[in-house]
Amino acid sequence: MTPRVTRRRALAAAAAAGLGLPAAAEAAPQPTRHRGRFVNLRVATFNASLNRAAAGQLLEDLAADPDSGEGEDPQIRAVAEIIQINNPDILLLNEFDHDEDGTGVDLFRKNYLEVSQNGKSPVTYRYSFTSPVNTGVPSGHDLNRDGTVGGPDDAWGFGEFPGQYGMVILSRYPILTEQVRTFQKLRWADMPSNLLPTEYYGPQIASELRLSSKSHWDVPVRVGSGTVHVLASHPTPPSFDGPEKRNQRRNHDEIRLWADYLSPGQRSRWIVDDAGTRGGLAPSEQFVILGDLNSDPLDGDSWPGAIDQLLTHPWVQDPEPRSEGAVEASEAQGGANLRHTGDPRLDTADFTDDPAPGNLRVDYVLPSRPLQVVFSAVYWPHTDQPGSELTGAYPFRASDHRLVRVDLQVKD
């Protein structure tokens, strides 16, 4: 039996060994060339905390200053600078408030990403995808069982207004929009052997509940002569519930949706997208799973084995992106971090340390096994490195999450 190594011991061992980790802000090493033609592809996920307390507020913050013609919001500028530093080819943004016209996406690109932030090179994404999510959409039911109907807890996904905590995909490569599959309205009860707490909700409500707290998207992107499926989601946090553990259970089954989707045959037969098409992804297809999945493999409040459904899936590889800034933060902040058993280098989010949950690994870039991984990193600079002033929680800095990126070689 392998002994469990506490975080305190891991930190001490790293310090004793003089362990140095590559800085995420540094350029990736040159890809190793393999036989045949390949396209180099950098894919990233970032929970950028571009959510606001009221509908329309994000659009106001994204607007350009009439004098300068540029966006002036300091948090959004920090988010844009982090993206410019890391320069991904395909990027999923979690917690970007959705608007029906896609105005927010256009404003973010024009007023922030395409404008140099502190001397960084602007970035341009010709293609984008966004779609409605379940957050803030009224269910018409008393989902939190408090005796009243209405408010964020009684929406299909927790939210103050429809579209809060939405998602956006930005890409330099063409998005095959007509082939996109969304799973916003897929019912939780349709999943075989699910963890749905039917006794808590009652049979009528349980039969109508949607599985995805935001949505799940399969977004095909044309890269070279091939296609890479971007599997994007943002499962609910496994917390803020009672003894019924409804959020822990939902988080587990939201993650399981992708595990089933990648499994051919009967296991994925239950899955039906919003257009009525049944089944999962063909085994021959290339994919990358992206998102804030709100599940750490060893620490935090996840249902046991939740994220392992993907980390141990036979078609998924885990590049284990890491940073030295996460190690520094874990040691300096203490609290729950010192009781963790996971490797602090892999953390991607800086959460409350006392009493819990501490810093966790919750943001993932998980490519399919045929794809060649060249490099991976979490953008969490050490405090003495440039860029460390950008990382931190809104409203003072960008986000309590860190951008996670993986460099791939995709066969052309």
MARGU-644717 format. One line per field, with one value per residue (C-alpha): residue number from 1; x, y, z; residue in three letters. Coordinates in steps of 0.5 Angstrom, whole numbers, plus 2048, in hexadecimal, padded with zeros to 3 digits. Layout:
nr = NUM / ...
px = X / ...
py = Y / ...
pz = Z / ...
rest = Ala / ...
// end
This chain:
nr = 1 / 2 / 3 / 4 / 5 / 6 / 7 / 8 / 9 / 10 / 11 / 12 / 13 / 14 / 15 / 16 / 17 / 18 / 19 / 20 / 21 / 22 / 23 / 24 / 25 / 26 / 27 / 28 / 29 / 30 / 31 / 32 / 33 / 34 / 35 / 36 / 37 / 38 / 39 / 40 / 41 / 42 / 43 / 44 / 45 / 46 / 47 / 48 / 49 / 50 / 51 / 52 / 53 / 54 / 55 / 56 / 57 / 58 / 59 / 60 / 61 / 62 / 63 / 64 / 65 / 66 / 67 / 68 / 69 / 70 / 71 / 72 / 73 / 74 / 75 / 76 / 77 / 78 / 79 / 80 / 81 / 82 / 83 / 84 / 85 / 86 / 87 / 88 / 89 / 90 / 91 / 92 / 93 / 94 / 95 / 96 / 97 / 98 / 99 / 100 / 101 / 102 / 103 / 104 / 105 / 106 / 107 / 108 / 109 / 110 / 111 / 112 / 113 / 114 / 115 / 116 / 117 / 118 / 119 / 120 / 121 / 122 / 123 / 124 / 125 / 126 / 127 / 128 / 129 / 130 / 131 / 132 / 133 / 134 / 135 / 136 / 137 / 138 / 139 / 140 / 141 / 142 / 143 / 144 / 145 / 146 / 147 / 148 / 149 / 150 / 151 / 152 / 153 / 154 / 155 / 156 / 157 / 158 / 159 / 160 / 161 / 162 / 163 / 164 / 165 / 166 / 167 / 168 / 169 / 170 / 171 / 172 / 173 / 174 / 175 / 176 / 177 / 178 / 179 / 180 / 181 / 182 / 183 / 184 / 185 / 186 / 187 / 188 / 189 / 190 / 191 / 192 / 193 / 194 / 195 / 196 / 197 / 198 / 199 / 200 / 201 / 202 / 203 / 204 / 205 / 206 / 207 / 208 / 209 / 210 / 211 / 212 / 213 / 214 / 215 / 216 / 217 / 218 / 219 / 220 / 221 / 222 / 223 / 224 / 225 / 226 / 227 / 228 / 229 / 230 / 231 / 232 / 233 / 234 / 235 / 236 / 237 / 238 / 239 / 240 / 241 / 242 / 243 / 244 / 245 / 246 / 247 / 248 / 249 / 250 / 251 / 252 / 253 / 254 / 255 / 256 / 257 / 258 / 259 / 260 / 261 / 262 / 263 / 264 / 265 / 266 / 267 / 268 / 269 / 270 / 271 / 272 / 273 / 274 / 275 / 276 / 277 / 278 / 279 / 280 / 281 / 282 / 283 / 284 / 285 / 286 / 287 / 288 / 289 / 290 / 291 / 292 / 293 / 294 / 295 / 296 / 297 / 298 / 299 / 300 / 301 / 302 / 303 / 304 / 305 / 306 / 307 / 308 / 309 / 310 / 311 / 312 / 313 / 314 / 315 / 316 / 317 / 318 / 319 / 320 / 321 / 322 / 323 / 324 / 325 / 326 / 327 / 328 / 329 / 330 / 331 / 332 / 333 / 334 / 335 / 336 / 337 / 338 / 339 / 340 / 341 / 342 / 343 / 344 / 345 / 346 / 347 / 348 / 349 / 350 / 351 / 352 / 353 / 354 / 355 / 356 / 357 / 358 / 359 / 360 / 361 / 362 / 363 / 364 / 365 / 366 / 367 / 368 / 369 / 370 / 371 / 372 / 373 / 374 / 375 / 376 / 377 / 378 / 379 / 380 / 381 / 382 / 383 / 384 / 385 / 386 / 387 / 388 / 389 / 390 / 391 / 392 / 393 / 394 / 395 / 396 / 397 / 398 / 399 / 400 / 401 / 402 / 403 / 404 / 405 / 406 / 407 / 408 / 409 / 410 / 411 / 412
px = 800 / 803 / 803 / 7FF / 804 / 801 / 802 / 806 / 80B / 80B / 80D / 812 / 815 / 815 / 818 / 81E / 81F / 81F / 81A / 819 / 813 / 812 / 80F / 808 / 80A / 810 / 80F / 80E / 814 / 814 / 810 / 813 / 812 / 80E / 80E / 808 / 806 / 803 / 800 / 802 / 7FC / 7FB / 7F5 / 7F3 / 7ED / 7EC / 7E7 / 7E8 / 7E2 / 7DF / 7D9 / 7D5 / 7CF / 7CA / 7C8 / 7CB / 7D1 / 7D6 / 7D4 / 7D5 / 7DC / 7DE / 7DC / 7E2 / 7E4 / 7E1 / 7E8 / 7ED / 7E9 / 7EB / 7E8 / 7EA / 7E7 / 7EE / 7EB / 7EA / 7F0 / 7F4 / 7F0 / 7F2 / 7F9 / 7F9 / 7F6 / 7FB / 801 / 7FF / 7FD / 7F8 / 7F6 / 7EF / 7EC / 7E7 / 7E4 / 7E0 / 7DC / 7DB / 7D3 / 7CF / 7CB / 7C7 / 7CA / 7D1 / 7D3 / 7D7 / 7DC / 7DD / 7DE / 7E3 / 7E7 / 7E7 / 7E8 / 7ED / 7F0 / 7F1 / 7F4 / 7FB / 7FB / 801 / 805 / 803 / 802 / 7FA / 7F7 / 7F1 / 7EC / 7E8 / 7E4 / 7DF / 7DA / 7D5 / 7CE / 7C9 / 7CA / 7C5 / 7C8 / 7C3 / 7BD / 7B7 / 7B5 / 7AE / 7AF / 7B2 / 7B8 / 7BC / 7B5 / 7B5 / 7AD / 7AE / 7AF / 7B4 / 7BB / 7C1 / 7C1 / 7BA / 7BD / 7BF / 7C6 / 7C8 / 7C8 / 7C5 / 7C3 / 7C3 / 7CA / 7CE / 7D4 / 7D4 / 7D9 / 7DD / 7E2 / 7E7 / 7EB / 7F0 / 7ED / 7E6 / 7E1 / 7DC / 7D6 / 7D1 / 7D4 / 7D4 / 7D0 / 7CD / 7CA / 7C7 / 7C0 / 7C2 / 7BF / 7C3 / 7BE / 7BF / 7C6 / 7C6 / 7C9 / 7C9 / 7CA / 7C4 / 7C1 / 7BA / 7B7 / 7B9 / 7B6 / 7B0 / 7AF / 7AB / 7B1 / 7B6 / 7B3 / 7B4 / 7BB / 7C0 / 7C7 / 7CC / 7CC / 7CE / 7CF / 7D3 / 7D6 / 7D9 / 7DC / 7E0 / 7E6 / 7E9 / 7F1 / 7F5 / 7F2 / 7EF / 7EA / 7EA / 7E4 / 7E4 / 7E0 / 7DE / 7DB / 7DB / 7D7 / 7D4 / 7D9 / 7D8 / 7D6 / 7D1 / 7CC / 7C9 / 7C9 / 7C6 / 7CD / 7C9 / 7CF / 7D4 / 7D0 / 7CE / 7D6 / 7D7 / 7D2 / 7D4 / 7DB / 7D8 / 7D4 / 7DB / 7DE / 7D7 / 7D8 / 7DF / 7DD / 7DA / 7D4 / 7CE / 7D2 / 7D1 / 7CA / 7C6 / 7C9 / 7C5 / 7C7 / 7C2 / 7C1 / 7BF / 7C5 / 7C6 / 7CD / 7D4 / 7DB / 7DD / 7E4 / 7E8 / 7E7 / 7EC / 7EA / 7EC / 7E8 / 7E8 / 7E5 / 7E5 / 7E2 / 7E2 / 7E5 / 7EC / 7EE / 7F0 / 7EE / 7E8 / 7E0 / 7DF / 7DB / 7E1 / 7E4 / 7E0 / 7E6 / 7E9 / 7E4 / 7E8 / 7EF / 7EF / 7EA / 7EE / 7ED / 7EF / 7F6 / 7F8 / 7FE / 7FE / 800 / 803 / 806 / 80B / 807 / 802 / 807 / 809 / 802 / 800 / 806 / 805 / 7FD / 7FD / 7F7 / 7F3 / 7F9 / 7FD / 7F8 / 7F7 / 7FA / 7FA / 801 / 800 / 804 / 7FE / 7F9 / 7F5 / 7F1 / 7F2 / 7EC / 7EB / 7F0 / 7ED / 7E9 / 7E9 / 7E9 / 7F0 / 7F3 / 7F1 / 7F2 / 7EB / 7ED / 7EF / 7F1 / 7F1 / 7F2 / 7F1 / 7F6 / 7F8 / 7FA / 801 / 802 / 809 / 808 / 803 / 803 / 7FE / 7FF / 801 / 807 / 80B / 80B / 812 / 810 / 80C / 805 / 804 / 800 / 7FB / 7F9 / 7F4 / 7ED / 7E8 / 7E7 / 7EE / 7F1 / 7EF / 7EC / 7ED / 7EE / 7F5 / 7F5 / 7F7 / 7FA / 7FD / 801 / 7FF / 801 / 7FB / 7FC / 7FB
py = 800 / 807 / 80B / 812 / 818 / 81E / 825 / 827 / 821 / 823 / 82A / 828 / 823 / 828 / 82D / 829 / 826 / 82D / 82C / 831 / 830 / 834 / 83A / 83A / 841 / 83F / 83C / 835 / 831 / 82F / 829 / 823 / 821 / 81A / 817 / 81A / 821 / 824 / 82B / 82E / 830 / 833 / 832 / 835 / 836 / 83C / 83D / 844 / 847 / 84B / 84B / 850 / 851 / 854 / 852 / 857 / 85A / 856 / 859 / 860 / 85E / 85B / 862 / 866 / 86D / 872 / 876 / 871 / 86C / 866 / 862 / 865 / 860 / 85E / 856 / 855 / 858 / 853 / 84E / 850 / 851 / 84A / 847 / 84B / 849 / 841 / 842 / 83C / 83A / 837 / 83A / 838 / 83E / 83C / 841 / 846 / 848 / 846 / 84B / 849 / 84D / 84B / 853 / 851 / 84D / 852 / 857 / 853 / 852 / 859 / 85D / 858 / 852 / 856 / 85C / 85B / 85B / 85D / 85C / 855 / 853 / 854 / 84D / 84C / 847 / 846 / 841 / 840 / 83C / 83D / 83B / 83B / 838 / 836 / 83A / 83F / 83C / 83B / 834 / 836 / 831 / 832 / 82E / 830 / 82E / 835 / 835 / 83B / 83A / 83F / 842 / 83F / 839 / 837 / 838 / 832 / 834 / 839 / 840 / 847 / 848 / 844 / 843 / 845 / 840 / 83F / 83C / 83E / 83B / 83F / 83C / 83E / 838 / 837 / 835 / 830 / 833 / 82F / 829 / 82B / 827 / 82A / 827 / 82C / 829 / 821 / 81F / 81C / 816 / 814 / 812 / 80A / 809 / 810 / 813 / 818 / 819 / 817 / 817 / 81E / 821 / 81C / 818 / 81E / 823 / 81D / 81B / 822 / 824 / 826 / 823 / 829 / 82E / 833 / 82F / 829 / 82B / 827 / 82C / 829 / 82E / 82D / 82C / 82B / 826 / 823 / 824 / 825 / 825 / 82A / 826 / 82C / 82D / 830 / 82B / 82E / 82E / 828 / 82C / 831 / 82B / 827 / 820 / 81E / 820 / 822 / 827 / 821 / 81C / 821 / 823 / 81B / 81A / 820 / 81E / 817 / 819 / 81A / 814 / 810 / 815 / 812 / 80B / 808 / 803 / 802 / 807 / 80D / 80B / 80F / 815 / 81A / 821 / 827 / 825 / 81E / 81B / 814 / 812 / 814 / 815 / 810 / 80D / 80F / 817 / 81B / 81F / 824 / 824 / 82B / 82F / 831 / 82A / 82B / 825 / 823 / 81C / 81C / 822 / 826 / 824 / 820 / 81A / 814 / 813 / 818 / 81B / 814 / 812 / 816 / 816 / 80E / 80E / 80A / 80F / 815 / 817 / 81C / 820 / 822 / 82A / 82D / 833 / 836 / 83B / 836 / 833 / 83A / 83C / 835 / 836 / 83D / 83D / 836 / 835 / 82F / 82F / 82B / 826 / 824 / 81E / 820 / 823 / 82B / 82C / 82A / 82F / 833 / 837 / 83B / 83A / 83C / 839 / 839 / 835 / 832 / 830 / 833 / 833 / 82E / 82B / 82C / 82F / 82A / 829 / 821 / 81F / 819 / 814 / 814 / 81B / 81D / 821 / 826 / 82A / 82C / 831 / 835 / 83C / 83E / 842 / 842 / 848 / 84B / 84A / 84E / 84D / 84B / 852 / 84F / 849 / 84A / 84A / 84F / 855 / 857 / 852 / 84D / 847 / 842 / 83D / 83C / 83B / 834 / 833 / 82D / 82D / 827 / 825 / 823 / 81F / 823
pz = 800 / 7FE / 804 / 804 / 803 / 807 / 804 / 809 / 808 / 800 / 801 / 806 / 801 / 7FC / 800 / 802 / 7FB / 7F8 / 7F3 / 7EE / 7E9 / 7E2 / 7E3 / 7DF / 7DC / 7D8 / 7D1 / 7D0 / 7CD / 7C6 / 7C4 / 7C3 / 7BB / 7BA / 7B3 / 7AF / 7AF / 7B5 / 7B7 / 7BE / 7C2 / 7C9 / 7CD / 7D3 / 7D8 / 7DD / 7E2 / 7E1 / 7E6 / 7E1 / 7E4 / 7E7 / 7EC / 7E8 / 7E0 / 7DC / 7E1 / 7DD / 7D6 / 7DA / 7DD / 7D6 / 7D2 / 7D0 / 7D3 / 7CE / 7CE / 7CE / 7CA / 7CE / 7D4 / 7DB / 7E0 / 7E4 / 7E5 / 7DE / 7DC / 7E0 / 7DD / 7D6 / 7D8 / 7DB / 7D4 / 7D0 / 7D4 / 7D3 / 7CC / 7CB / 7C4 / 7C7 / 7CE / 7D2 / 7D7 / 7DD / 7E1 / 7DB / 7DB / 7D5 / 7D1 / 7CC / 7C6 / 7C8 / 7C9 / 7CF / 7CB / 7C6 / 7CB / 7CE / 7C8 / 7C5 / 7CC / 7D0 / 7CC / 7C6 / 7CA / 7CD / 7D4 / 7D8 / 7D1 / 7D0 / 7C9 / 7C7 / 7C5 / 7C0 / 7C0 / 7B9 / 7BC / 7C2 / 7C5 / 7CA / 7CC / 7D1 / 7D8 / 7DE / 7E3 / 7E5 / 7E1 / 7E5 / 7E6 / 7E9 / 7EF / 7F6 / 7F5 / 7FC / 800 / 803 / 802 / 7FD / 7F5 / 7F2 / 7F3 / 7F1 / 7F5 / 7F1 / 7EA / 7E6 / 7E8 / 7ED / 7EB / 7EC / 7E5 / 7DE / 7DC / 7E2 / 7E2 / 7DB / 7D6 / 7D0 / 7CB / 7C7 / 7C2 / 7BC / 7B8 / 7B5 / 7BA / 7B6 / 7B9 / 7B5 / 7B8 / 7BF / 7C4 / 7CB / 7D1 / 7D5 / 7D5 / 7D7 / 7DD / 7E2 / 7E3 / 7DC / 7DF / 7E1 / 7E8 / 7E9 / 7F0 / 7F0 / 7F7 / 7F5 / 7FC / 7FD / 7F7 / 7F7 / 7F0 / 7EC / 7ED / 7EC / 7E6 / 7E3 / 7E6 / 7E1 / 7E1 / 7DF / 7E4 / 7DE / 7D8 / 7D5 / 7CE / 7C8 / 7C4 / 7BE / 7BC / 7B5 / 7B6 / 7B0 / 7AC / 7B2 / 7B8 / 7BF / 7C3 / 7C9 / 7CF / 7D3 / 7DA / 7E1 / 7E6 / 7EC / 7F2 / 7F7 / 7FD / 7FF / 800 / 806 / 809 / 802 / 7FE / 7F8 / 7F6 / 7F7 / 7F3 / 7ED / 7ED / 7EC / 7E7 / 7E3 / 7E2 / 7E1 / 7DB / 7D7 / 7DA / 7D7 / 7D0 / 7CF / 7D0 / 7C9 / 7C9 / 7CF / 7D4 / 7D0 / 7CD / 7D2 / 7D0 / 7CC / 7CA / 7C9 / 7C2 / 7C3 / 7C1 / 7C5 / 7C7 / 7C9 / 7C5 / 7C0 / 7C3 / 7BD / 7BE / 7C2 / 7C7 / 7CD / 7D4 / 7D6 / 7DC / 7E4 / 7E6 / 7ED / 7EF / 7F2 / 7F2 / 7F9 / 7FD / 7FE / 7FE / 7F8 / 7F8 / 7F8 / 7F1 / 7EE / 7EA / 7E9 / 7E4 / 7DF / 7E2 / 7E1 / 7DB / 7D6 / 7D0 / 7D5 / 7D6 / 7DC / 7DB / 7E2 / 7E1 / 7E7 / 7E9 / 7EF / 7F1 / 7F4 / 7F8 / 7FB / 7FC / 800 / 804 / 806 / 807 / 80B / 80E / 80A / 805 / 80A / 80B / 804 / 801 / 7FA / 7F6 / 7F7 / 7F1 / 7ED / 7F1 / 7EC / 7F1 / 7F7 / 7FC / 803 / 807 / 80E / 810 / 809 / 803 / 802 / 7FB / 7F6 / 7EF / 7EC / 7E5 / 7DF / 7D8 / 7D7 / 7D0 / 7CC / 7CC / 7C5 / 7C6 / 7C7 / 7CD / 7CD / 7D3 / 7D8 / 7DE / 7E3 / 7E2 / 7EA / 7EA / 7F0 / 7F4 / 7F1 / 7EA / 7E5 / 7E5 / 7EC / 7ED / 7E8 / 7EC / 7F1 / 7F3 / 7F0 / 7F0 / 7F2 / 7ED / 7E8 / 7EB / 7F0 / 7EB / 7E7 / 7DF / 7DD / 7D7 / 7D3 / 7CC / 7C7 / 7C1 / 7BC / 7B6 / 7B0
rest = Met / Thr / Pro / Arg / Val / Thr / Arg / Arg / Arg / Ala / Leu / Ala / Ala / Ala / Ala / Ala / Ala / Gly / Leu / Gly / Leu / Pro / Ala / Ala / Ala / Glu / Ala / Ala / Pro / Gln / Pro / Thr / Arg / His / Arg / Gly / Arg / Phe / Val / Asn / Leu / Arg / Val / Ala / Thr / Phe / Asn / Ala / Ser / Leu / Asn / Arg / Ala / Ala / Ala / Gly / Gln / Leu / Leu / Glu / Asp / Leu / Ala / Ala / Asp / Pro / Asp / Ser / Gly / Glu / Gly / Glu / Asp / Pro / Gln / Ile / Arg / Ala / Val / Ala / Glu / Ile / Ile / Gln / Ile / Asn / Asn / Pro / Asp / Ile / Leu / Leu / Leu / Asn / Glu / Phe / Asp / His / Asp / Glu / Asp / Gly / Thr / Gly / Val / Asp / Leu / Phe / Arg / Lys / Asn / Tyr / Leu / Glu / Val / Ser / Gln / Asn / Gly / Lys / Ser / Pro / Val / Thr / Tyr / Arg / Tyr / Ser / Phe / Thr / Ser / Pro / Val / Asn / Thr / Gly / Val / Pro / Ser / Gly / His / Asp / Leu / Asn / Arg / Asp / Gly / Thr / Val / Gly / Gly / Pro / Asp / Asp / Ala / Trp / Gly / Phe / Gly / Glu / Phe / Pro / Gly / Gln / Tyr / Gly / Met / Val / Ile / Leu / Ser / Arg / Tyr / Pro / Ile / Leu / Thr / Glu / Gln / Val / Arg / Thr / Phe / Gln / Lys / Leu / Arg / Trp / Ala / Asp / Met / Pro / Ser / Asn / Leu / Leu / Pro / Thr / Glu / Tyr / Tyr / Gly / Pro / Gln / Ile / Ala / Ser / Glu / Leu / Arg / Leu / Ser / Ser / Lys / Ser / His / Trp / Asp / Val / Pro / Val / Arg / Val / Gly / Ser / Gly / Thr / Val / His / Val / Leu / Ala / Ser / His / Pro / Thr / Pro / Pro / Ser / Phe / Asp / Gly / Pro / Glu / Lys / Arg / Asn / Gln / Arg / Arg / Asn / His / Asp / Glu / Ile / Arg / Leu / Trp / Ala / Asp / Tyr / Leu / Ser / Pro / Gly / Gln / Arg / Ser / Arg / Trp / Ile / Val / Asp / Asp / Ala / Gly / Thr / Arg / Gly / Gly / Leu / Ala / Pro / Ser / Glu / Gln / Phe / Val / Ile / Leu / Gly / Asp / Leu / Asn / Ser / Asp / Pro / Leu / Asp / Gly / Asp / Ser / Trp / Pro / Gly / Ala / Ile / Asp / Gln / Leu / Leu / Thr / His / Pro / Trp / Val / Gln / Asp / Pro / Glu / Pro / Arg / Ser / Glu / Gly / Ala / Val / Glu / Ala / Ser / Glu / Ala / Gln / Gly / Gly / Ala / Asn / Leu / Arg / His / Thr / Gly / Asp / Pro / Arg / Leu / Asp / Thr / Ala / Asp / Phe / Thr / Asp / Asp / Pro / Ala / Pro / Gly / Asn / Leu / Arg / Val / Asp / Tyr / Val / Leu / Pro / Ser / Arg / Pro / Leu / Gln / Val / Val / Phe / Ser / Ala / Val / Tyr / Trp / Pro / His / Thr / Asp / Gln / Pro / Gly / Ser / Glu / Leu / Thr / Gly / Ala / Tyr / Pro / Phe / Arg / Ala / Ser / Asp / His / Arg / Leu / Val / Arg / Val / Asp / Leu / Gln / Val / Lys / Asp
// end
